[in-house]
Amino acid sequence: MDRITDKQELVKLIQAEIDLGFTCLDISRLSSSMGQAEQASRTLQNAKVAWETARRFLDRLPEEEASSFRSGLRELESALKSN
């Protein structure tokens, strides 16, 4: 069970997960271009987990605060689908 309830902590966590997702995606692409398929696969999976985590916690924020993260999540989701 998740214990994060403070809104400021949720905001920080969601932003960190989105940033982490993009970072993992970049590493996955780089690893793939270097012929490191196993590393690319692992970091791509990590990017997906970061996206899922951000989405899960987003539901705990009021809509007016959650809306500021939706475009970043959509962008990450789109990048994950195209990878």
PDB file of N, CA, C and O in Angstrom, chain B, residues numbered from 101:
ATOM      1  N   MET B 101       0.836  -1.178   0.000  1.00  0.00           N
ATOM      2  CA  MET B 101       0.000   0.000   0.000  1.00  0.00           C
ATOM      3  C   MET B 101       0.882   1.242   0.000  1.00  0.00           C
ATOM      4  O   MET B 101       1.878   1.301   0.721  1.00  0.00           O
ATOM      5  N   ASP B 102       0.517   2.230  -0.806  1.00  0.00           N
ATOM      6  CA  ASP B 102       1.278   3.466  -0.901  1.00  0.00           C
ATOM      7  C   ASP B 102       0.946   4.363   0.279  1.00  0.00           C
ATOM      8  O   ASP B 102      -0.211   4.480   0.682  1.00  0.00           O
ATOM      9  N   ARG B 103       1.972   4.991   0.824  1.00  0.00           N
ATOM     10  CA  ARG B 103       1.751   5.822   2.001  1.00  0.00           C
ATOM     11  C   ARG B 103       1.923   7.307   1.736  1.00  0.00           C
ATOM     12  O   ARG B 103       1.845   8.114   2.662  1.00  0.00           O
ATOM     13  N   ILE B 104       2.152   7.673   0.506  1.00  0.00           N
ATOM     14  CA  ILE B 104       2.352   9.083   0.189  1.00  0.00           C
ATOM     15  C   ILE B 104       0.992   9.756   0.095  1.00  0.00           C
ATOM     16  O   ILE B 104       0.172   9.400  -0.751  1.00  0.00           O
ATOM     17  N   THR B 105       0.757  10.730   0.969  1.00  0.00           N
ATOM     18  CA  THR B 105      -0.526  11.417   0.979  1.00  0.00           C
ATOM     19  C   THR B 105      -0.380  12.935   0.883  1.00  0.00           C
ATOM     20  O   THR B 105      -1.311  13.600   0.429  1.00  0.00           O
ATOM     21  N   ASP B 106       0.730  13.494   1.286  1.00  0.00           N
ATOM     22  CA  ASP B 106       0.951  14.926   1.232  1.00  0.00           C
ATOM     23  C   ASP B 106       0.998  15.382  -0.230  1.00  0.00           C
ATOM     24  O   ASP B 106       1.719  14.802  -1.043  1.00  0.00           O
ATOM     25  N   LYS B 107       0.223  16.426  -0.561  1.00  0.00           N
ATOM     26  CA  LYS B 107       0.129  16.880  -1.944  1.00  0.00           C
ATOM     27  C   LYS B 107       1.469  17.313  -2.517  1.00  0.00           C
ATOM     28  O   LYS B 107       1.783  16.990  -3.663  1.00  0.00           O
ATOM     29  N   GLN B 108       2.259  18.036  -1.745  1.00  0.00           N
ATOM     30  CA  GLN B 108       3.557  18.485  -2.243  1.00  0.00           C
ATOM     31  C   GLN B 108       4.463  17.310  -2.561  1.00  0.00           C
ATOM     32  O   GLN B 108       5.197  17.339  -3.549  1.00  0.00           O
ATOM     33  N   GLU B 109       4.416  16.288  -1.741  1.00  0.00           N
ATOM     34  CA  GLU B 109       5.220  15.094  -1.995  1.00  0.00           C
ATOM     35  C   GLU B 109       4.719  14.349  -3.235  1.00  0.00           C
ATOM     36  O   GLU B 109       5.514  13.815  -4.008  1.00  0.00           O
ATOM     37  N   LEU B 110       3.413  14.317  -3.416  1.00  0.00           N
ATOM     38  CA  LEU B 110       2.855  13.691  -4.609  1.00  0.00           C
ATOM     39  C   LEU B 110       3.308  14.416  -5.873  1.00  0.00           C
ATOM     40  O   LEU B 110       3.692  13.784  -6.857  1.00  0.00           O
ATOM     41  N   VAL B 111       3.259  15.733  -5.837  1.00  0.00           N
ATOM     42  CA  VAL B 111       3.683  16.535  -6.986  1.00  0.00           C
ATOM     43  C   VAL B 111       5.144  16.241  -7.316  1.00  0.00           C
ATOM     44  O   VAL B 111       5.492  16.030  -8.478  1.00  0.00           O
ATOM     45  N   LYS B 112       5.992  16.226  -6.299  1.00  0.00           N
ATOM     46  CA  LYS B 112       7.416  15.933  -6.510  1.00  0.00           C
ATOM     47  C   LYS B 112       7.603  14.529  -7.081  1.00  0.00           C
ATOM     48  O   LYS B 112       8.382  14.328  -8.013  1.00  0.00           O
ATOM     49  N   LEU B 113       6.889  13.570  -6.520  1.00  0.00           N
ATOM     50  CA  LEU B 113       7.008  12.190  -6.971  1.00  0.00           C
ATOM     51  C   LEU B 113       6.567  12.038  -8.418  1.00  0.00           C
ATOM     52  O   LEU B 113       7.251  11.389  -9.209  1.00  0.00           O
ATOM     53  N   ILE B 114       5.453  12.619  -8.767  1.00  0.00           N
ATOM     54  CA  ILE B 114       4.945  12.501 -10.131  1.00  0.00           C
ATOM     55  C   ILE B 114       5.931  13.112 -11.117  1.00  0.00           C
ATOM     56  O   ILE B 114       6.230  12.512 -12.150  1.00  0.00           O
ATOM     57  N   GLN B 115       6.436  14.296 -10.806  1.00  0.00           N
ATOM     58  CA  GLN B 115       7.399  14.936 -11.708  1.00  0.00           C
ATOM     59  C   GLN B 115       8.677  14.113 -11.809  1.00  0.00           C
ATOM     60  O   GLN B 115       9.242  13.969 -12.893  1.00  0.00           O
ATOM     61  N   ALA B 116       9.129  13.580 -10.691  1.00  0.00           N
ATOM     62  CA  ALA B 116      10.338  12.748 -10.704  1.00  0.00           C
ATOM     63  C   ALA B 116      10.128  11.494 -11.550  1.00  0.00           C
ATOM     64  O   ALA B 116      11.033  11.092 -12.282  1.00  0.00           O
ATOM     65  N   GLU B 117       8.963  10.875 -11.464  1.00  0.00           N
ATOM     66  CA  GLU B 117       8.681   9.674 -12.251  1.00  0.00           C
ATOM     67  C   GLU B 117       8.614   9.984 -13.745  1.00  0.00           C
ATOM     68  O   GLU B 117       9.099   9.203 -14.565  1.00  0.00           O
ATOM     69  N   ILE B 118       8.022  11.107 -14.095  1.00  0.00           N
ATOM     70  CA  ILE B 118       7.977  11.501 -15.506  1.00  0.00           C
ATOM     71  C   ILE B 118       9.400  11.747 -16.019  1.00  0.00           C
ATOM     72  O   ILE B 118       9.772  11.270 -17.091  1.00  0.00           O
ATOM     73  N   ASP B 119      10.184  12.491 -15.249  1.00  0.00           N
ATOM     74  CA  ASP B 119      11.581  12.745 -15.634  1.00  0.00           C
ATOM     75  C   ASP B 119      12.364  11.442 -15.748  1.00  0.00           C
ATOM     76  O   ASP B 119      13.130  11.248 -16.692  1.00  0.00           O
ATOM     77  N   LEU B 120      12.166  10.557 -14.788  1.00  0.00           N
ATOM     78  CA  LEU B 120      12.844   9.262 -14.801  1.00  0.00           C
ATOM     79  C   LEU B 120      12.437   8.455 -16.031  1.00  0.00           C
ATOM     80  O   LEU B 120      13.277   7.808 -16.655  1.00  0.00           O
ATOM     81  N   GLY B 121      11.168   8.493 -16.375  1.00  0.00           N
ATOM     82  CA  GLY B 121      10.703   7.776 -17.562  1.00  0.00           C
ATOM     83  C   GLY B 121      11.413   8.241 -18.820  1.00  0.00           C
ATOM     84  O   GLY B 121      11.851   7.420 -19.626  1.00  0.00           O
ATOM     85  N   PHE B 122      11.530   9.559 -18.995  1.00  0.00           N
ATOM     86  CA  PHE B 122      12.227  10.078 -20.172  1.00  0.00           C
ATOM     87  C   PHE B 122      13.716   9.744 -20.142  1.00  0.00           C
ATOM     88  O   PHE B 122      14.309   9.445 -21.178  1.00  0.00           O
ATOM     89  N   THR B 123      14.313   9.794 -18.969  1.00  0.00           N
ATOM     90  CA  THR B 123      15.727   9.442 -18.844  1.00  0.00           C
ATOM     91  C   THR B 123      15.950   7.977 -19.208  1.00  0.00           C
ATOM     92  O   THR B 123      16.866   7.654 -19.964  1.00  0.00           O
ATOM     93  N   CYS B 124      15.121   7.103 -18.674  1.00  0.00           N
ATOM     94  CA  CYS B 124      15.244   5.673 -18.995  1.00  0.00           C
ATOM     95  C   CYS B 124      15.021   5.424 -20.477  1.00  0.00           C
ATOM     96  O   CYS B 124      15.698   4.590 -21.079  1.00  0.00           O
ATOM     97  N   LEU B 125      14.088   6.134 -21.058  1.00  0.00           N
ATOM     98  CA  LEU B 125      13.825   5.985 -22.481  1.00  0.00           C
ATOM     99  C   LEU B 125      15.052   6.405 -23.296  1.00  0.00           C
ATOM    100  O   LEU B 125      15.429   5.724 -24.250  1.00  0.00           O
ATOM    101  N   ASP B 126      15.666   7.512 -22.924  1.00  0.00           N
ATOM    102  CA  ASP B 126      16.885   7.963 -23.611  1.00  0.00           C
ATOM    103  C   ASP B 126      18.003   6.928 -23.485  1.00  0.00           C
ATOM    104  O   ASP B 126      18.698   6.636 -24.458  1.00  0.00           O
ATOM    105  N   ILE B 127      18.170   6.378 -22.291  1.00  0.00           N
ATOM    106  CA  ILE B 127      19.203   5.365 -22.071  1.00  0.00           C
ATOM    107  C   ILE B 127      18.893   4.110 -22.891  1.00  0.00           C
ATOM    108  O   ILE B 127      19.796   3.494 -23.457  1.00  0.00           O
ATOM    109  N   SER B 128      17.632   3.741 -22.950  1.00  0.00           N
ATOM    110  CA  SER B 128      17.237   2.575 -23.734  1.00  0.00           C
ATOM    111  C   SER B 128      17.593   2.766 -25.207  1.00  0.00           C
ATOM    112  O   SER B 128      18.137   1.867 -25.848  1.00  0.00           O
ATOM    113  N   ARG B 129      17.283   3.935 -25.723  1.00  0.00           N
ATOM    114  CA  ARG B 129      17.591   4.213 -27.133  1.00  0.00           C
ATOM    115  C   ARG B 129      19.096   4.198 -27.381  1.00  0.00           C
ATOM    116  O   ARG B 129      19.561   3.629 -28.369  1.00  0.00           O
ATOM    117  N   LEU B 130      19.841   4.812 -26.498  1.00  0.00           N
ATOM    118  CA  LEU B 130      21.294   4.830 -26.623  1.00  0.00           C
ATOM    119  C   LEU B 130      21.857   3.412 -26.547  1.00  0.00           C
ATOM    120  O   LEU B 130      22.708   3.034 -27.352  1.00  0.00           O
ATOM    121  N   SER B 131      21.384   2.637 -25.586  1.00  0.00           N
ATOM    122  CA  SER B 131      21.849   1.255 -25.441  1.00  0.00           C
ATOM    123  C   SER B 131      21.546   0.449 -26.698  1.00  0.00           C
ATOM    124  O   SER B 131      22.372  -0.342 -27.154  1.00  0.00           O
ATOM    125  N   SER B 132      20.373   0.653 -27.244  1.00  0.00           N
ATOM    126  CA  SER B 132      19.994  -0.050 -28.464  1.00  0.00           C
ATOM    127  C   SER B 132      20.918   0.317 -29.621  1.00  0.00           C
ATOM    128  O   SER B 132      21.346  -0.548 -30.385  1.00  0.00           O
ATOM    129  N   SER B 133      21.216   1.599 -29.739  1.00  0.00           N
ATOM    130  CA  SER B 133      22.090   2.042 -30.830  1.00  0.00           C
ATOM    131  C   SER B 133      23.513   1.513 -30.679  1.00  0.00           C
ATOM    132  O   SER B 133      24.262   1.453 -31.654  1.00  0.00           O
ATOM    133  N   MET B 134      23.884   1.133 -29.466  1.00  0.00           N
ATOM    134  CA  MET B 134      25.210   0.590 -29.201  1.00  0.00           C
ATOM    135  C   MET B 134      25.214  -0.935 -29.238  1.00  0.00           C
ATOM    136  O   MET B 134      26.224  -1.571 -28.935  1.00  0.00           O
ATOM    137  N   GLY B 135      24.074  -1.516 -29.614  1.00  0.00           N
ATOM    138  CA  GLY B 135      23.989  -2.960 -29.727  1.00  0.00           C
ATOM    139  C   GLY B 135      23.815  -3.688 -28.406  1.00  0.00           C
ATOM    140  O   GLY B 135      24.048  -4.894 -28.329  1.00  0.00           O
ATOM    141  N   GLN B 136      23.413  -2.977 -27.375  1.00  0.00           N
ATOM    142  CA  GLN B 136      23.220  -3.577 -26.053  1.00  0.00           C
ATOM    143  C   GLN B 136      21.728  -3.839 -25.833  1.00  0.00           C
ATOM    144  O   GLN B 136      21.052  -3.121 -25.097  1.00  0.00           O
ATOM    145  N   ALA B 137      21.246  -4.876 -26.487  1.00  0.00           N
ATOM    146  CA  ALA B 137      19.815  -5.166 -26.493  1.00  0.00           C
ATOM    147  C   ALA B 137      19.254  -5.452 -25.103  1.00  0.00           C
ATOM    148  O   ALA B 137      18.155  -5.005 -24.776  1.00  0.00           O
ATOM    149  N   GLU B 138      19.989  -6.182 -24.294  1.00  0.00           N
ATOM    150  CA  GLU B 138      19.496  -6.519 -22.957  1.00  0.00           C
ATOM    151  C   GLU B 138      19.351  -5.260 -22.092  1.00  0.00           C
ATOM    152  O   GLU B 138      18.342  -5.077 -21.410  1.00  0.00           O
ATOM    153  N   GLN B 139      20.361  -4.407 -22.131  1.00  0.00           N
ATOM    154  CA  GLN B 139      20.305  -3.142 -21.379  1.00  0.00           C
ATOM    155  C   GLN B 139      19.170  -2.272 -21.905  1.00  0.00           C
ATOM    156  O   GLN B 139      18.452  -1.652 -21.121  1.00  0.00           O
ATOM    157  N   ALA B 140      19.002  -2.219 -23.214  1.00  0.00           N
ATOM    158  CA  ALA B 140      17.935  -1.429 -23.819  1.00  0.00           C
ATOM    159  C   ALA B 140      16.570  -1.916 -23.351  1.00  0.00           C
ATOM    160  O   ALA B 140      15.690  -1.114 -23.038  1.00  0.00           O
ATOM    161  N   SER B 141      16.400  -3.219 -23.306  1.00  0.00           N
ATOM    162  CA  SER B 141      15.131  -3.799 -22.871  1.00  0.00           C
ATOM    163  C   SER B 141      14.848  -3.486 -21.409  1.00  0.00           C
ATOM    164  O   SER B 141      13.724  -3.129 -21.054  1.00  0.00           O
ATOM    165  N   ARG B 142      15.858  -3.618 -20.565  1.00  0.00           N
ATOM    166  CA  ARG B 142      15.673  -3.338 -19.130  1.00  0.00           C
ATOM    167  C   ARG B 142      15.314  -1.876 -18.885  1.00  0.00           C
ATOM    168  O   ARG B 142      14.402  -1.576 -18.114  1.00  0.00           O
ATOM    169  N   THR B 143      16.027  -0.975 -19.537  1.00  0.00           N
ATOM    170  CA  THR B 143      15.745   0.443 -19.285  1.00  0.00           C
ATOM    171  C   THR B 143      14.426   0.870 -19.916  1.00  0.00           C
ATOM    172  O   THR B 143      13.774   1.784 -19.412  1.00  0.00           O
ATOM    173  N   LEU B 144      14.020   0.230 -21.006  1.00  0.00           N
ATOM    174  CA  LEU B 144      12.702   0.508 -21.567  1.00  0.00           C
ATOM    175  C   LEU B 144      11.623   0.059 -20.583  1.00  0.00           C
ATOM    176  O   LEU B 144      10.630   0.760 -20.389  1.00  0.00           O
ATOM    177  N   GLN B 145      11.810  -1.086 -19.973  1.00  0.00           N
ATOM    178  CA  GLN B 145      10.863  -1.560 -18.955  1.00  0.00           C
ATOM    179  C   GLN B 145      10.817  -0.594 -17.773  1.00  0.00           C
ATOM    180  O   GLN B 145       9.743  -0.323 -17.236  1.00  0.00           O
ATOM    181  N   ASN B 146      11.967  -0.079 -17.369  1.00  0.00           N
ATOM    182  CA  ASN B 146      12.009   0.904 -16.277  1.00  0.00           C
ATOM    183  C   ASN B 146      11.241   2.174 -16.644  1.00  0.00           C
ATOM    184  O   ASN B 146      10.575   2.765 -15.794  1.00  0.00           O
ATOM    185  N   ALA B 147      11.332   2.588 -17.894  1.00  0.00           N
ATOM    186  CA  ALA B 147      10.582   3.766 -18.348  1.00  0.00           C
ATOM    187  C   ALA B 147       9.085   3.509 -18.254  1.00  0.00           C
ATOM    188  O   ALA B 147       8.322   4.390 -17.857  1.00  0.00           O
ATOM    189  N   LYS B 148       8.669   2.309 -18.616  1.00  0.00           N
ATOM    190  CA  LYS B 148       7.242   1.952 -18.527  1.00  0.00           C
ATOM    191  C   LYS B 148       6.766   1.937 -17.077  1.00  0.00           C
ATOM    192  O   LYS B 148       5.658   2.384 -16.780  1.00  0.00           O
ATOM    193  N   VAL B 149       7.590   1.433 -16.190  1.00  0.00           N
ATOM    194  CA  VAL B 149       7.236   1.411 -14.762  1.00  0.00           C
ATOM    195  C   VAL B 149       7.110   2.847 -14.237  1.00  0.00           C
ATOM    196  O   VAL B 149       6.197   3.147 -13.467  1.00  0.00           O
ATOM    197  N   ALA B 150       8.009   3.715 -14.643  1.00  0.00           N
ATOM    198  CA  ALA B 150       7.939   5.118 -14.211  1.00  0.00           C
ATOM    199  C   ALA B 150       6.648   5.761 -14.699  1.00  0.00           C
ATOM    200  O   ALA B 150       5.995   6.489 -13.950  1.00  0.00           O
ATOM    201  N   TRP B 151       6.272   5.495 -15.956  1.00  0.00           N
ATOM    202  CA  TRP B 151       5.027   6.030 -16.494  1.00  0.00           C
ATOM    203  C   TRP B 151       3.825   5.510 -15.704  1.00  0.00           C
ATOM    204  O   TRP B 151       2.930   6.276 -15.348  1.00  0.00           O
ATOM    205  N   GLU B 152       3.813   4.207 -15.433  1.00  0.00           N
ATOM    206  CA  GLU B 152       2.708   3.615 -14.673  1.00  0.00           C
ATOM    207  C   GLU B 152       2.624   4.188 -13.260  1.00  0.00           C
ATOM    208  O   GLU B 152       1.532   4.443 -12.752  1.00  0.00           O
ATOM    209  N   THR B 153       3.764   4.386 -12.639  1.00  0.00           N
ATOM    210  CA  THR B 153       3.790   4.938 -11.279  1.00  0.00           C
ATOM    211  C   THR B 153       3.249   6.359 -11.266  1.00  0.00           C
ATOM    212  O   THR B 153       2.441   6.713 -10.406  1.00  0.00           O
ATOM    213  N   ALA B 154       3.689   7.167 -12.211  1.00  0.00           N
ATOM    214  CA  ALA B 154       3.197   8.552 -12.292  1.00  0.00           C
ATOM    215  C   ALA B 154       1.690   8.573 -12.497  1.00  0.00           C
ATOM    216  O   ALA B 154       0.989   9.356 -11.855  1.00  0.00           O
ATOM    217  N   ARG B 155       1.186   7.729 -13.379  1.00  0.00           N
ATOM    218  CA  ARG B 155      -0.269   7.676 -13.623  1.00  0.00           C
ATOM    219  C   ARG B 155      -1.024   7.256 -12.366  1.00  0.00           C
ATOM    220  O   ARG B 155      -2.072   7.818 -12.046  1.00  0.00           O
ATOM    221  N   ARG B 156      -0.497   6.287 -11.669  1.00  0.00           N
ATOM    222  CA  ARG B 156      -1.172   5.806 -10.460  1.00  0.00           C
ATOM    223  C   ARG B 156      -1.284   6.907  -9.412  1.00  0.00           C
ATOM    224  O   ARG B 156      -2.339   7.076  -8.800  1.00  0.00           O
ATOM    225  N   PHE B 157      -0.220   7.647  -9.204  1.00  0.00           N
ATOM    226  CA  PHE B 157      -0.244   8.699  -8.195  1.00  0.00           C
ATOM    227  C   PHE B 157      -0.994   9.944  -8.665  1.00  0.00           C
ATOM    228  O   PHE B 157      -1.485  10.717  -7.843  1.00  0.00           O
ATOM    229  N   LEU B 158      -1.083  10.141  -9.960  1.00  0.00           N
ATOM    230  CA  LEU B 158      -1.787  11.304 -10.491  1.00  0.00           C
ATOM    231  C   LEU B 158      -3.245  11.317 -10.052  1.00  0.00           C
ATOM    232  O   LEU B 158      -3.824  12.384  -9.846  1.00  0.00           O
ATOM    233  N   ASP B 159      -3.831  10.153  -9.911  1.00  0.00           N
ATOM    234  CA  ASP B 159      -5.236  10.053  -9.510  1.00  0.00           C
ATOM    235  C   ASP B 159      -5.488  10.580  -8.097  1.00  0.00           C
ATOM    236  O   ASP B 159      -6.634  10.824  -7.721  1.00  0.00           O
ATOM    237  N   ARG B 160      -4.437  10.752  -7.327  1.00  0.00           N
ATOM    238  CA  ARG B 160      -4.597  11.242  -5.950  1.00  0.00           C
ATOM    239  C   ARG B 160      -4.603  12.763  -5.853  1.00  0.00           C
ATOM    240  O   ARG B 160      -4.893  13.321  -4.795  1.00  0.00           O
ATOM    241  N   LEU B 161      -4.284  13.429  -6.957  1.00  0.00           N
ATOM    242  CA  LEU B 161      -4.266  14.893  -6.947  1.00  0.00           C
ATOM    243  C   LEU B 161      -5.600  15.450  -7.422  1.00  0.00           C
ATOM    244  O   LEU B 161      -6.287  14.821  -8.226  1.00  0.00           O
ATOM    245  N   PRO B 162      -5.970  16.632  -6.926  1.00  0.00           N
ATOM    246  CA  PRO B 162      -7.141  17.303  -7.489  1.00  0.00           C
ATOM    247  C   PRO B 162      -6.900  17.593  -8.971  1.00  0.00           C
ATOM    248  O   PRO B 162      -5.759  17.799  -9.386  1.00  0.00           O
ATOM    249  N   GLU B 163      -7.950  17.609  -9.754  1.00  0.00           N
ATOM    250  CA  GLU B 163      -7.826  17.769 -11.208  1.00  0.00           C
ATOM    251  C   GLU B 163      -7.036  19.015 -11.602  1.00  0.00           C
ATOM    252  O   GLU B 163      -6.249  18.970 -12.547  1.00  0.00           O
ATOM    253  N   GLU B 164      -7.231  20.113 -10.899  1.00  0.00           N
ATOM    254  CA  GLU B 164      -6.523  21.340 -11.274  1.00  0.00           C
ATOM    255  C   GLU B 164      -5.007  21.193 -11.154  1.00  0.00           C
ATOM    256  O   GLU B 164      -4.262  21.849 -11.883  1.00  0.00           O
ATOM    257  N   GLU B 165      -4.552  20.348 -10.252  1.00  0.00           N
ATOM    258  CA  GLU B 165      -3.112  20.086 -10.127  1.00  0.00           C
ATOM    259  C   GLU B 165      -2.678  18.949 -11.044  1.00  0.00           C
ATOM    260  O   GLU B 165      -1.584  18.982 -11.608  1.00  0.00           O
ATOM    261  N   ALA B 166      -3.522  17.963 -11.187  1.00  0.00           N
ATOM    262  CA  ALA B 166      -3.194  16.816 -12.036  1.00  0.00           C
ATOM    263  C   ALA B 166      -3.063  17.224 -13.497  1.00  0.00           C
ATOM    264  O   ALA B 166      -2.247  16.660 -14.226  1.00  0.00           O
ATOM    265  N   SER B 167      -3.855  18.194 -13.929  1.00  0.00           N
ATOM    266  CA  SER B 167      -3.858  18.591 -15.337  1.00  0.00           C
ATOM    267  C   SER B 167      -2.493  19.092 -15.805  1.00  0.00           C
ATOM    268  O   SER B 167      -2.167  18.980 -16.986  1.00  0.00           O
ATOM    269  N   SER B 168      -1.701  19.635 -14.900  1.00  0.00           N
ATOM    270  CA  SER B 168      -0.391  20.147 -15.299  1.00  0.00           C
ATOM    271  C   SER B 168       0.586  19.036 -15.669  1.00  0.00           C
ATOM    272  O   SER B 168       1.618  19.305 -16.283  1.00  0.00           O
ATOM    273  N   PHE B 169       0.280  17.798 -15.307  1.00  0.00           N
ATOM    274  CA  PHE B 169       1.151  16.670 -15.613  1.00  0.00           C
ATOM    275  C   PHE B 169       0.670  15.849 -16.811  1.00  0.00           C
ATOM    276  O   PHE B 169       1.416  15.023 -17.337  1.00  0.00           O
ATOM    277  N   ARG B 170      -0.548  16.068 -17.235  1.00  0.00           N
ATOM    278  CA  ARG B 170      -1.133  15.214 -18.267  1.00  0.00           C
ATOM    279  C   ARG B 170      -0.385  15.284 -19.600  1.00  0.00           C
ATOM    280  O   ARG B 170      -0.211  14.257 -20.257  1.00  0.00           O
ATOM    281  N   SER B 171       0.056  16.461 -20.007  1.00  0.00           N
ATOM    282  CA  SER B 171       0.756  16.541 -21.296  1.00  0.00           C
ATOM    283  C   SER B 171       2.089  15.796 -21.243  1.00  0.00           C
ATOM    284  O   SER B 171       2.465  15.140 -22.214  1.00  0.00           O
ATOM    285  N   GLY B 172       2.806  15.888 -20.126  1.00  0.00           N
ATOM    286  CA  GLY B 172       4.055  15.157 -19.977  1.00  0.00           C
ATOM    287  C   GLY B 172       3.843  13.657 -19.999  1.00  0.00           C
ATOM    288  O   GLY B 172       4.632  12.918 -20.588  1.00  0.00           O
ATOM    289  N   LEU B 173       2.778  13.210 -19.357  1.00  0.00           N
ATOM    290  CA  LEU B 173       2.461  11.781 -19.366  1.00  0.00           C
ATOM    291  C   LEU B 173       2.058  11.301 -20.758  1.00  0.00           C
ATOM    292  O   LEU B 173       2.438  10.208 -21.179  1.00  0.00           O
ATOM    293  N   ARG B 174       1.289  12.123 -21.470  1.00  0.00           N
ATOM    294  CA  ARG B 174       0.906  11.752 -22.839  1.00  0.00           C
ATOM    295  C   ARG B 174       2.133  11.686 -23.745  1.00  0.00           C
ATOM    296  O   ARG B 174       2.256  10.786 -24.577  1.00  0.00           O
ATOM    297  N   GLU B 175       3.030  12.641 -23.574  1.00  0.00           N
ATOM    298  CA  GLU B 175       4.258  12.662 -24.374  1.00  0.00           C
ATOM    299  C   GLU B 175       5.110  11.420 -24.087  1.00  0.00           C
ATOM    300  O   GLU B 175       5.634  10.794 -25.008  1.00  0.00           O
ATOM    301  N   LEU B 176       5.240  11.075 -22.821  1.00  0.00           N
ATOM    302  CA  LEU B 176       6.011   9.891 -22.448  1.00  0.00           C
ATOM    303  C   LEU B 176       5.334   8.632 -22.991  1.00  0.00           C
ATOM    304  O   LEU B 176       6.003   7.752 -23.533  1.00  0.00           O
ATOM    305  N   GLU B 177       4.023   8.543 -22.849  1.00  0.00           N
ATOM    306  CA  GLU B 177       3.296   7.381 -23.356  1.00  0.00           C
ATOM    307  C   GLU B 177       3.483   7.228 -24.865  1.00  0.00           C
ATOM    308  O   GLU B 177       3.703   6.124 -25.363  1.00  0.00           O
ATOM    309  N   SER B 178       3.394   8.328 -25.573  1.00  0.00           N
ATOM    310  CA  SER B 178       3.578   8.299 -27.023  1.00  0.00           C
ATOM    311  C   SER B 178       4.990   7.845 -27.384  1.00  0.00           C
ATOM    312  O   SER B 178       5.175   7.042 -28.299  1.00  0.00           O
ATOM    313  N   ALA B 179       5.977   8.356 -26.667  1.00  0.00           N
ATOM    314  CA  ALA B 179       7.375   7.961 -26.922  1.00  0.00           C
ATOM    315  C   ALA B 179       7.586   6.477 -26.616  1.00  0.00           C
ATOM    316  O   ALA B 179       8.326   5.794 -27.324  1.00  0.00           O
ATOM    317  N   LEU B 180       6.949   5.989 -25.584  1.00  0.00           N
ATOM    318  CA  LEU B 180       7.068   4.563 -25.248  1.00  0.00           C
ATOM    319  C   LEU B 180       6.428   3.689 -26.325  1.00  0.00           C
ATOM    320  O   LEU B 180       6.961   2.633 -26.666  1.00  0.00           O
ATOM    321  N   LYS B 181       5.305   4.120 -26.852  1.00  0.00           N
ATOM    322  CA  LYS B 181       4.621   3.346 -27.890  1.00  0.00           C
ATOM    323  C   LYS B 181       5.415   3.321 -29.197  1.00  0.00           C
ATOM    324  O   LYS B 181       5.365   2.346 -29.946  1.00  0.00           O
ATOM    325  N   SER B 182       6.143   4.396 -29.457  1.00  0.00           N
ATOM    326  CA  SER B 182       6.888   4.462 -30.716  1.00  0.00           C
ATOM    327  C   SER B 182       8.257   3.802 -30.610  1.00  0.00           C
ATOM    328  O   SER B 182       8.975   3.689 -31.603  1.00  0.00           O
ATOM    329  N   ASN B 183       8.616   3.370 -29.413  1.00  0.00           N
ATOM    330  CA  ASN B 183       9.923   2.763 -29.235  1.00  0.00           C
ATOM    331  C   ASN B 183       9.887   1.290 -29.540  1.00  0.00           C
ATOM    332  O   ASN B 183      10.910   0.613 -29.441  1.00  0.00           O
TER     333      ASN B 183
END
